[in-house]
Amino acid sequence: MEIKMGRPPVPTHLKRDKRLVVMLTDSENELLAKAAKDAGAASLSDWVRDLLLEAAVQTPTQSRTN
Protein backbone atom coordinates (compact mmCIF):
# COMPACT_ATOMS: atom_id res chain seq x y z
CA MET A 1 0.00 0.00 0.00
CA GLU A 2 1.45 3.36 -1.08
CA ILE A 3 0.93 6.33 1.21
CA LYS A 4 1.14 9.74 -0.47
CA MET A 5 2.52 12.53 1.64
CA GLY A 6 1.83 16.25 1.35
CA ARG A 7 -0.46 18.10 -0.95
CA PRO A 8 -0.60 17.54 -4.70
CA PRO A 9 1.33 19.94 -6.95
CA VAL A 10 -0.41 23.10 -8.12
CA PRO A 11 -1.39 22.97 -11.80
CA THR A 12 0.94 25.06 -13.97
CA HIS A 13 -1.76 27.53 -15.03
CA LEU A 14 -2.46 28.36 -11.37
CA LYS A 15 1.13 28.85 -10.23
CA ARG A 16 1.95 32.29 -8.95
CA ASP A 17 5.60 33.10 -8.55
CA LYS A 18 5.58 36.84 -7.89
CA ARG A 19 4.56 38.68 -4.76
CA LEU A 20 3.17 42.21 -4.38
CA VAL A 21 3.36 43.78 -0.93
CA VAL A 22 0.96 46.55 0.02
CA MET A 23 1.34 48.24 3.38
CA LEU A 24 -1.98 48.79 5.20
CA THR A 25 -3.13 49.97 8.57
CA ASP A 26 -5.05 47.49 10.71
CA SER A 27 -8.32 49.27 9.97
CA GLU A 28 -7.64 49.29 6.20
CA ASN A 29 -6.89 45.58 6.31
CA GLU A 30 -10.10 44.89 8.24
CA LEU A 31 -12.11 46.97 5.75
CA LEU A 32 -10.68 45.08 2.77
CA ALA A 33 -11.06 41.69 4.47
CA LYS A 34 -14.74 42.42 5.13
CA ALA A 35 -15.28 43.53 1.52
CA ALA A 36 -13.60 40.37 0.24
CA LYS A 37 -15.72 38.20 2.51
CA ASP A 38 -18.91 40.02 1.48
CA ALA A 39 -17.95 39.46 -2.18
CA GLY A 40 -17.64 35.72 -1.51
CA ALA A 41 -13.92 35.60 -2.26
CA ALA A 42 -11.88 32.64 -1.05
CA SER A 43 -9.34 35.02 0.48
CA LEU A 44 -8.43 38.68 0.67
CA SER A 45 -5.43 38.06 -1.59
CA ASP A 46 -7.57 36.40 -4.26
CA TRP A 47 -10.10 39.23 -4.14
CA VAL A 48 -7.45 41.95 -4.41
CA ARG A 49 -5.67 40.09 -7.21
CA ASP A 50 -8.91 39.75 -9.20
CA LEU A 51 -9.75 43.44 -8.77
CA LEU A 52 -6.27 44.59 -9.77
CA LEU A 53 -6.19 42.42 -12.87
CA GLU A 54 -9.70 43.52 -13.85
CA ALA A 55 -8.74 47.19 -13.43
CA ALA A 56 -5.55 46.70 -15.46
CA VAL A 57 -7.49 45.20 -18.36
CA GLN A 58 -10.12 47.97 -18.32
CA THR A 59 -7.63 50.86 -18.05
CA PRO A 60 -5.84 51.76 -21.27
CA THR A 61 -2.08 52.09 -20.86
CA GLN A 62 -1.09 55.72 -20.73
CA SER A 63 2.37 57.20 -21.04
CA ARG A 64 3.22 59.33 -18.06
CA THR A 65 5.40 62.39 -18.03
CA ASN A 66 7.13 63.16 -14.75
Contacts in CASP RR format, 6 or more apart in sequence:
PFRMAT RR
TARGET T0000
AUTHOR 0000-0000-0000
METHOD contacts of the structure
MODEL  1
MEIKMGRPPVPTHLKRDKRLVVMLTDSENELLAKAAKDAGAASLSDWVRD
LLLEAAVQTPTQSRTN
22 48 0 8 1.000
24 32 0 8 1.000
29 44 0 8 1.000
32 44 0 8 1.000
32 47 0 8 1.000
32 48 0 8 1.000
33 44 0 8 1.000
35 47 0 8 1.000
36 43 0 8 1.000
36 44 0 8 1.000
36 46 0 8 1.000
36 47 0 8 1.000
36 48 0 8 1.000
39 47 0 8 1.000
40 47 0 8 1.000
41 47 0 8 1.000
41 50 0 8 1.000
END
